[in-house]
Amino acid sequence: MRKLITIFAACAMLASCAYAQEQHDAAPAAQTSHAALNAEYRVYNADANSMADVDAALQRAGARGTKALIVMGANWCHDSRGMAARLDKPEFKTLIADNYELVYVSAGTNPGQKNENRDVSQRFGVDQIEGTPTVFIVKADGTMLNPDSAGYWRRADSIPVDMSYAYLDMYAKK
């Protein structure tokens, strides 16, 4: 946990100065409530062939020299929808387009269910999802870069935006 806190603190310091000012300047225009915003982000498709989607993302990442960003979440989970809404913001979209292949994987369709597509989480060393969303940052060869913090995102909607950005930016550079 101490290592995770250190990583997030360092990330926040690196990215927050300019980014925080940008967020402050844009804040009056973005008065939509979290609940209203997150309600529309139901991107976790239980009918998808998730392992094939992950394989395709890793293949694209290899061809582009990027990484895969695999977000396991659930449409019933406000934090999962909050994470999807955050990743859909212009600054995140640019960061992701330049550095990642993004894949959303359903972790469950019923409230509280977190282990649908367990084969995907097990592929990256997580036998059981503790909370949603769980975020895997993976090299094209399948090596997970964030094993100590993949589950940190289960409270994604309450993580400061600048810290989320700094985290993804840090892994983009690894």
Contacts in CASP RR format, 6 or more apart in sequence:
PFRMAT RR
TARGET T0000
AUTHOR 0000-0000-0000
METHOD contacts of the structure
MODEL  1
MRKLITIFAACAMLASCAYAQEQHDAAPAAQTSHAALNAEYRVYNADANS
MADVDAALQRAGARGTKALIVMGANWCHDSRGMAARLDKPEFKTLIADNY
ELVYVSAGTNPGQKNENRDVSQRFGVDQIEGTPTVFIVKADGTMLNPDSA
GYWRRADSIPVDMSYAYLDMYAKK
3 148 0 8 1.000
4 148 0 8 1.000
4 149 0 8 1.000
4 152 0 8 1.000
7 148 0 8 1.000
7 149 0 8 1.000
7 167 0 8 1.000
7 170 0 8 1.000
8 149 0 8 1.000
8 163 0 8 1.000
8 166 0 8 1.000
8 167 0 8 1.000
10 170 0 8 1.000
11 163 0 8 1.000
11 166 0 8 1.000
11 167 0 8 1.000
11 169 0 8 1.000
11 170 0 8 1.000
12 160 0 8 1.000
12 162 0 8 1.000
12 163 0 8 1.000
12 166 0 8 1.000
14 166 0 8 1.000
14 169 0 8 1.000
14 170 0 8 1.000
15 162 0 8 1.000
15 165 0 8 1.000
15 166 0 8 1.000
15 169 0 8 1.000
16 162 0 8 1.000
16 163 0 8 1.000
16 166 0 8 1.000
19 91 0 8 1.000
19 161 0 8 1.000
19 162 0 8 1.000
19 165 0 8 1.000
19 166 0 8 1.000
20 162 0 8 1.000
22 91 0 8 1.000
23 161 0 8 1.000
23 162 0 8 1.000
34 78 0 8 1.000
34 82 0 8 1.000
34 157 0 8 1.000
35 78 0 8 1.000
37 82 0 8 1.000
37 85 0 8 1.000
38 78 0 8 1.000
38 81 0 8 1.000
38 82 0 8 1.000
38 84 0 8 1.000
38 85 0 8 1.000
38 157 0 8 1.000
39 81 0 8 1.000
40 85 0 8 1.000
41 81 0 8 1.000
41 82 0 8 1.000
41 84 0 8 1.000
41 85 0 8 1.000
41 88 0 8 1.000
42 75 0 8 1.000
42 81 0 8 1.000
43 75 0 8 1.000
43 84 0 8 1.000
43 104 0 8 1.000
44 73 0 8 1.000
44 74 0 8 1.000
44 75 0 8 1.000
44 80 0 8 1.000
44 104 0 8 1.000
44 105 0 8 1.000
44 106 0 8 1.000
44 107 0 8 1.000
44 108 0 8 1.000
45 104 0 8 1.000
45 106 0 8 1.000
46 106 0 8 1.000
46 108 0 8 1.000
46 109 0 8 1.000
46 116 0 8 1.000
48 105 0 8 1.000
48 106 0 8 1.000
50 103 0 8 1.000
50 105 0 8 1.000
50 106 0 8 1.000
50 117 0 8 1.000
50 120 0 8 1.000
51 117 0 8 1.000
51 119 0 8 1.000
51 120 0 8 1.000
51 123 0 8 1.000
53 103 0 8 1.000
53 105 0 8 1.000
54 68 0 8 1.000
54 70 0 8 1.000
54 103 0 8 1.000
54 105 0 8 1.000
54 120 0 8 1.000
54 123 0 8 1.000
57 68 0 8 1.000
57 70 0 8 1.000
57 101 0 8 1.000
57 102 0 8 1.000
57 103 0 8 1.000
58 68 0 8 1.000
58 101 0 8 1.000
58 138 0 8 1.000
58 140 0 8 1.000
58 141 0 8 1.000
58 142 0 8 1.000
59 140 0 8 1.000
60 66 0 8 1.000
60 101 0 8 1.000
61 67 0 8 1.000
61 68 0 8 1.000
61 100 0 8 1.000
61 101 0 8 1.000
61 138 0 8 1.000
61 139 0 8 1.000
61 140 0 8 1.000
62 140 0 8 1.000
64 101 0 8 1.000
65 140 0 8 1.000
66 98 0 8 1.000
66 99 0 8 1.000
66 100 0 8 1.000
66 101 0 8 1.000
66 140 0 8 1.000
67 99 0 8 1.000
67 100 0 8 1.000
67 101 0 8 1.000
67 137 0 8 1.000
67 138 0 8 1.000
67 139 0 8 1.000
67 140 0 8 1.000
67 145 0 8 1.000
67 171 0 8 1.000
67 172 0 8 1.000
68 100 0 8 1.000
68 101 0 8 1.000
68 102 0 8 1.000
68 103 0 8 1.000
68 136 0 8 1.000
68 137 0 8 1.000
68 138 0 8 1.000
68 139 0 8 1.000
68 140 0 8 1.000
68 142 0 8 1.000
69 96 0 8 1.000
69 100 0 8 1.000
69 101 0 8 1.000
69 102 0 8 1.000
69 103 0 8 1.000
69 135 0 8 1.000
69 136 0 8 1.000
69 137 0 8 1.000
69 138 0 8 1.000
69 168 0 8 1.000
70 103 0 8 1.000
70 105 0 8 1.000
70 120 0 8 1.000
70 124 0 8 1.000
70 135 0 8 1.000
70 136 0 8 1.000
70 137 0 8 1.000
70 138 0 8 1.000
71 80 0 8 1.000
71 83 0 8 1.000
71 84 0 8 1.000
71 87 0 8 1.000
71 102 0 8 1.000
71 103 0 8 1.000
71 104 0 8 1.000
71 105 0 8 1.000
71 133 0 8 1.000
71 134 0 8 1.000
71 135 0 8 1.000
71 136 0 8 1.000
71 153 0 8 1.000
72 105 0 8 1.000
72 106 0 8 1.000
72 107 0 8 1.000
72 117 0 8 1.000
72 120 0 8 1.000
72 121 0 8 1.000
72 129 0 8 1.000
72 132 0 8 1.000
72 133 0 8 1.000
72 134 0 8 1.000
72 135 0 8 1.000
72 136 0 8 1.000
73 80 0 8 1.000
73 83 0 8 1.000
73 104 0 8 1.000
73 105 0 8 1.000
73 106 0 8 1.000
73 107 0 8 1.000
73 108 0 8 1.000
73 132 0 8 1.000
73 133 0 8 1.000
73 134 0 8 1.000
74 80 0 8 1.000
74 106 0 8 1.000
74 107 0 8 1.000
74 108 0 8 1.000
74 109 0 8 1.000
74 112 0 8 1.000
74 113 0 8 1.000
74 114 0 8 1.000
74 132 0 8 1.000
74 133 0 8 1.000
75 81 0 8 1.000
75 106 0 8 1.000
75 109 0 8 1.000
76 108 0 8 1.000
76 109 0 8 1.000
76 110 0 8 1.000
76 111 0 8 1.000
76 112 0 8 1.000
77 112 0 8 1.000
77 132 0 8 1.000
77 133 0 8 1.000
78 157 0 8 1.000
79 132 0 8 1.000
79 133 0 8 1.000
79 153 0 8 1.000
79 154 0 8 1.000
79 155 0 8 1.000
79 156 0 8 1.000
79 157 0 8 1.000
79 158 0 8 1.000
80 107 0 8 1.000
80 132 0 8 1.000
80 133 0 8 1.000
80 156 0 8 1.000
81 157 0 8 1.000
82 156 0 8 1.000
82 157 0 8 1.000
83 133 0 8 1.000
83 135 0 8 1.000
83 153 0 8 1.000
83 156 0 8 1.000
83 157 0 8 1.000
84 104 0 8 1.000
86 92 0 8 1.000
86 156 0 8 1.000
86 161 0 8 1.000
86 164 0 8 1.000
87 93 0 8 1.000
87 96 0 8 1.000
87 102 0 8 1.000
89 161 0 8 1.000
91 165 0 8 1.000
92 164 0 8 1.000
92 165 0 8 1.000
92 168 0 8 1.000
95 165 0 8 1.000
95 168 0 8 1.000
95 169 0 8 1.000
95 172 0 8 1.000
96 102 0 8 1.000
96 168 0 8 1.000
98 172 0 8 1.000
99 168 0 8 1.000
99 172 0 8 1.000
100 137 0 8 1.000
100 168 0 8 1.000
100 172 0 8 1.000
105 117 0 8 1.000
105 120 0 8 1.000
106 116 0 8 1.000
106 117 0 8 1.000
107 113 0 8 1.000
107 114 0 8 1.000
107 115 0 8 1.000
107 116 0 8 1.000
107 117 0 8 1.000
107 121 0 8 1.000
107 129 0 8 1.000
107 131 0 8 1.000
107 132 0 8 1.000
107 133 0 8 1.000
107 134 0 8 1.000
108 114 0 8 1.000
108 115 0 8 1.000
108 116 0 8 1.000
108 117 0 8 1.000
108 132 0 8 1.000
109 116 0 8 1.000
114 128 0 8 1.000
114 129 0 8 1.000
114 130 0 8 1.000
114 131 0 8 1.000
114 132 0 8 1.000
115 121 0 8 1.000
115 128 0 8 1.000
115 129 0 8 1.000
118 127 0 8 1.000
118 128 0 8 1.000
118 129 0 8 1.000
121 127 0 8 1.000
121 128 0 8 1.000
121 129 0 8 1.000
121 134 0 8 1.000
121 136 0 8 1.000
124 136 0 8 1.000
124 138 0 8 1.000
124 142 0 8 1.000
124 144 0 8 1.000
124 147 0 8 1.000
124 150 0 8 1.000
125 144 0 8 1.000
125 147 0 8 1.000
126 134 0 8 1.000
126 136 0 8 1.000
126 150 0 8 1.000
126 151 0 8 1.000
129 151 0 8 1.000
130 151 0 8 1.000
130 154 0 8 1.000
131 151 0 8 1.000
131 154 0 8 1.000
132 154 0 8 1.000
133 153 0 8 1.000
133 154 0 8 1.000
133 156 0 8 1.000
134 150 0 8 1.000
134 151 0 8 1.000
134 153 0 8 1.000
134 154 0 8 1.000
135 146 0 8 1.000
135 150 0 8 1.000
135 151 0 8 1.000
135 152 0 8 1.000
135 153 0 8 1.000
136 144 0 8 1.000
136 146 0 8 1.000
136 150 0 8 1.000
137 144 0 8 1.000
137 145 0 8 1.000
137 146 0 8 1.000
137 150 0 8 1.000
137 168 0 8 1.000
137 171 0 8 1.000
138 144 0 8 1.000
138 145 0 8 1.000
139 145 0 8 1.000
144 150 0 8 1.000
145 171 0 8 1.000
145 174 0 8 1.000
146 171 0 8 1.000
149 167 0 8 1.000
152 159 0 8 1.000
153 159 0 8 1.000
156 164 0 8 1.000
END
